[in-house]
Amino acid sequence: QTNPDVLTLDVEMPKMDGLDFLERLMRLRPMPVVMVSSLTERGSEITLRALELGAVDYVTKPKISIQSGMREYGDMIAEKIRIAARARVKALAPPAAQGSAPLAALRNPLISSEKLIIIGASTGGTEAIKDFLLQMPSDCPGILITQHMPEGFTRSFANRLDKLCRISVKEAEGNERVLPGHAYLAPGHSHLKLVRSGANYMTQLDQGPPVNRHRPSVDVLFQSAALNAGKNAVGVILTGMGKDGAAGMLEMKKAGAYNLAQDESTCVVFGMPKEAIAIGATHDVAPLHELPGRVLMVFTAQGNRAMRV
């Protein structure tokens, strides 16, 4: 009756489960929804399902009394509501229409062992990352991902992706070799960095202070890729609010990396990509469904040039 700009929705409600309500809402009357979730393993699973159903974002209930931090908590909720009010939402697609077929396997032996894909995302990013990874062939270059998520949610997210994708997906643990056909997701408690150890790329976790108010931060990941991968990396910046990732992506470009941004029409929130485009950090801008193919085309073109040389 009131046709609100934004709806906040708890999972546990009388008479109808929050997910059941959300599914009906996004099918019949799509609108921006912010989920209110518990910071638990079950809460993370339910929240990820809510994001799949079309929720824009979520806030987590504090584990203990936050009398001293109530103003900060209230400010965070208010900010997420304001962001959601500007978000792009669409009707829930029927199950048969969801998902993407993987792209053809890479045929160039020079590609997968030397190259890397570096991804950053925030609001709306869980579904964007899923759609991107679903198209990756099993022999794709190693992938490092930073998605703004709290501790506890990232492991559930990685496990969910691992079950859906042809590649292996895991929450990064640090000090592990980056392998082709594998994706490493920054844990919610640490920045994820790319480092070198001899001829190998390795993951490194850093519990330093937040950057751009975030830990993990996309800028931290991108800056480490600029320093240690240079022209061997392709950067991808996806939907999200704010400017985290823009400065780091510019450093990647200056180091020789090729960078792509998700376009406005397919972003839930056209914030992070917009900022990266504005400062000249990107080479290409494309709809989400085209980004995986364009990334692989970059590697194929680079490999062909190397073979001719």
C-alpha positions in Angstrom: 0.0 0.0 0.0 2.8 2.5 0.8 5.2 1.4 -2.0 8.4 2.0 0.0 11.7 2.9 -1.6 13.5 0.3 0.5 12.5 -2.6 2.7 14.5 -4.0 5.6 13.7 -7.7 6.1 14.5 -10.0 9.0 14.8 -13.7 8.2 12.9 -14.9 11.2 9.3 -13.5 11.2 5.9 -14.8 12.3 3.7 -16.6 9.8 6.0 -16.4 6.9 9.8 -17.1 6.6 11.8 -14.1 5.4 13.2 -15.9 2.5 9.8 -17.1 1.3 8.5 -13.5 1.5 11.6 -12.2 -0.3 11.2 -14.7 -3.1 7.6 -13.8 -3.7 8.4 -10.1 -3.4 11.1 -10.2 -6.0 9.0 -12.2 -8.4 5.8 -10.1 -8.1 6.9 -6.6 -6.9 10.7 -6.1 -7.1 12.1 -3.4 -4.8 15.4 -2.8 -3.0 15.7 -5.0 0.1 18.3 -4.9 2.9 18.4 -8.2 4.9 19.0 -8.2 8.7 21.1 -11.3 9.4 22.8 -12.9 12.4 26.5 -13.2 12.3 26.6 -17.0 12.3 27.3 -19.8 9.9 23.5 -20.4 9.5 23.0 -16.6 9.2 25.6 -16.4 6.4 24.0 -19.3 4.4 20.6 -17.6 4.7 22.0 -14.2 3.7 23.8 -15.6 0.6 20.5 -17.2 -0.4 18.8 -13.8 0.1 21.3 -12.1 -2.1 20.7 -14.8 -4.8 17.0 -14.0 -4.6 17.7 -10.3 -5.2 18.4 -8.6 -1.9 20.7 -5.6 -2.5 22.6 -5.8 0.8 22.6 -6.9 4.4 23.4 -5.9 7.9 24.5 -8.2 10.6 23.0 -8.2 14.1 25.7 -7.6 16.7 26.7 -10.7 18.8 26.6 -8.7 22.1 25.2 -5.5 23.4 26.5 -2.5 21.5 25.4 0.2 23.8 28.6 2.1 23.2 28.6 1.6 19.5 24.9 2.1 18.8 25.3 5.4 16.9 28.0 3.8 14.6 25.8 0.8 14.1 22.8 3.0 13.3 24.9 5.1 10.8 25.9 1.9 9.0 22.3 0.7 8.7 21.2 4.2 7.4 24.1 4.2 4.9 23.1 0.8 3.5 19.5 1.9 3.2 20.5 5.0 1.3 22.7 3.0 -1.0 19.8 0.4 -1.5 17.4 3.2 -2.4 19.6 4.0 -5.5 20.3 0.4 -6.4 19.1 -1.3 -9.6 16.8 -4.2 -8.9 15.0 -6.6 -11.3 12.5 -9.3 -11.1 13.7 -12.7 -9.9 14.3 -14.9 -13.0 12.9 -18.4 -13.1 15.4 -21.1 -12.1 16.0 -22.3 -15.7 17.1 -18.8 -16.8 19.8 -18.5 -14.1 23.4 -19.5 -14.4 25.8 -19.4 -17.3 27.5 -22.1 -19.4 31.3 -22.1 -19.0 33.4 -20.7 -21.8 35.5 -22.9 -24.0 38.7 -24.1 -22.5 41.9 -22.1 -23.1 44.0 -23.6 -25.9 47.2 -21.6 -25.3 49.7 -23.3 -23.0 51.4 -20.0 -22.3 48.3 -18.5 -20.6 47.3 -20.4 -17.5 50.6 -20.8 -15.7 51.8 -17.2 -16.0 48.6 -15.1 -15.9 46.3 -14.0 -13.2 42.8 -12.5 -12.8 42.3 -10.0 -10.0 38.8 -9.1 -9.0 37.3 -6.6 -6.6 33.6 -6.1 -5.7 31.2 -4.8 -3.0 27.5 -4.2 -3.0 25.9 -6.7 -5.4 29.2 -8.4 -5.8 28.3 -11.9 -4.5 26.0 -12.6 -7.5 28.3 -10.8 -9.9 31.3 -12.9 -8.8 29.2 -16.0 -9.1 28.1 -15.2 -12.6 31.7 -14.4 -13.6 33.2 -17.6 -12.1 30.5 -19.8 -13.6 31.8 -19.0 -17.1 35.4 -19.7 -16.2 36.8 -22.9 -17.8 38.7 -25.4 -15.6 42.1 -24.3 -17.0 41.6 -20.6 -16.5 44.4 -18.5 -14.9 44.5 -18.3 -11.1 42.0 -15.8 -9.6 42.3 -13.6 -6.5 39.1 -12.0 -5.2 38.3 -9.3 -2.7 34.6 -8.9 -1.9 33.5 -6.7 1.1 32.1 -9.3 3.5 32.4 -9.8 7.3 34.3 -12.6 8.8 32.4 -15.8 8.8 30.5 -15.0 5.6 33.5 -15.4 3.3 34.0 -19.1 4.0 30.4 -19.9 3.3 30.5 -17.8 0.1 33.6 -19.6 -1.1 32.2 -23.0 -0.3 29.0 -22.1 -2.1 31.0 -21.1 -5.2 33.1 -24.2 -5.1 30.1 -26.4 -5.4 28.7 -24.4 -8.4 31.8 -23.7 -10.5 34.1 -25.9 -12.7 37.1 -24.2 -11.0 38.1 -24.7 -7.4 37.1 -21.8 -5.1 38.3 -21.4 -1.5 38.8 -18.8 1.2 42.4 -17.8 1.1 44.5 -19.0 4.0 47.8 -17.3 3.2 51.1 -18.8 2.1 49.5 -20.9 -0.6 50.6 -21.2 -4.2 48.2 -19.6 -6.7 47.3 -22.3 -9.1 45.5 -22.2 -12.5 41.9 -23.3 -12.2 41.7 -22.0 -8.7 40.1 -18.9 -7.1 41.1 -17.5 -3.7 38.7 -15.3 -1.8 39.9 -12.8 0.8 38.7 -13.8 4.3 36.5 -11.3 6.1 39.2 -10.7 8.7 42.2 -9.8 6.5 43.4 -8.0 3.4 44.4 -10.4 0.7 47.7 -9.7 -1.1 49.6 -11.3 -4.0 53.3 -11.9 -3.4 56.1 -13.7 -5.3 58.2 -16.6 -4.0 60.8 -17.4 -6.6 58.9 -18.2 -9.8 55.6 -18.8 -8.0 52.7 -16.5 -7.1 51.6 -16.8 -3.5 48.7 -15.5 -1.3 49.4 -13.4 1.8 47.0 -12.3 4.5 47.4 -9.0 6.3 45.5 -7.9 9.3 46.5 -4.3 9.1 44.1 -1.4 9.5 41.1 -1.0 7.2 41.7 0.8 3.9 38.9 3.0 2.5 37.0 1.8 5.6 37.3 -1.8 4.5 39.2 -4.9 5.5 39.6 -6.7 3.2 40.2 -3.8 0.8 40.2 -4.1 -3.0 42.9 -1.4 -3.2 45.2 -3.5 -1.1 44.8 -6.5 -3.4 45.1 -4.4 -6.6 48.2 -2.6 -5.4 49.9 -5.9 -4.5 49.0 -7.2 -8.0 50.5 -4.1 -9.6 53.7 -4.6 -7.6 54.1 -8.3 -8.2 52.3 -9.3 -11.3 52.4 -6.3 -13.6 51.5 -7.1 -17.2 50.7 -10.7 -16.3 47.5 -9.6 -14.5 44.0 -8.6 -15.8 42.1 -6.5 -13.3 38.3 -6.6 -13.0 36.2 -4.2 -10.9 32.6 -5.1 -10.3 29.5 -3.6 -8.8 29.9 -1.8 -5.5 29.5 1.4 -3.5 32.3 3.8 -2.9 35.8 4.1 -4.5 37.7 1.2 -3.0 39.8 -0.3 -5.9 40.0 2.7 -8.2 43.5 3.9 -7.0 44.8 0.3 -6.9 43.5 -0.4 -10.4 45.3 2.7 -11.7 48.5 1.4 -10.3 47.8 -2.0 -12.0 47.4 -0.1 -15.3 50.6 1.8 -14.9 52.4 -1.5 -14.2 51.1 -3.0 -17.5 48.0 -4.8 -16.5 44.9 -4.8 -18.6 41.8 -3.6 -16.7 38.0 -4.0 -17.2 35.0 -2.6 -15.4 31.4 -3.7 -15.2 29.1 -1.3 -17.0 26.4 0.8 -15.3 23.5 -1.1 -16.8 24.4 -4.4 -15.1 25.7 -3.0 -11.8 23.5 -3.1 -8.7 25.4 0.0 -7.6 27.6 1.8 -10.1 30.1 3.2 -7.6 33.4 1.4 -7.7 33.5 0.9 -11.4 32.5 4.5 -12.0 35.3 5.8 -9.9 37.9 3.6 -11.6 36.6 4.7 -15.1 36.7 8.3 -14.0 40.4 8.3 -13.1 41.4 6.5 -16.3 42.2 3.2 -14.6 40.3 0.9 -17.1 40.9 -0.1 -20.7 37.4 -1.6 -21.3 33.9 -1.4 -19.9 31.4 -4.2 -20.6 28.2 -5.8 -19.3 28.7 -8.5 -16.6 27.9 -11.4 -18.9 30.5 -10.3 -21.4 33.4 -9.7 -18.9 34.6 -13.4 -18.6 34.9 -13.7 -22.4 36.7 -10.4 -22.7 39.2 -11.4 -20.0 40.0 -14.6 -21.7 40.4 -12.9 -25.0 43.0 -10.6 -23.5 45.0 -13.6 -22.4 44.6 -15.3 -25.8 45.8 -12.2 -27.6 48.8 -11.9 -25.3 49.7 -15.6 -25.7 49.4 -15.4 -29.5 51.7 -12.4 -29.6 54.2 -14.2 -27.4 54.2 -17.2 -29.7 54.8 -15.1 -32.8 57.8 -13.5 -31.0 
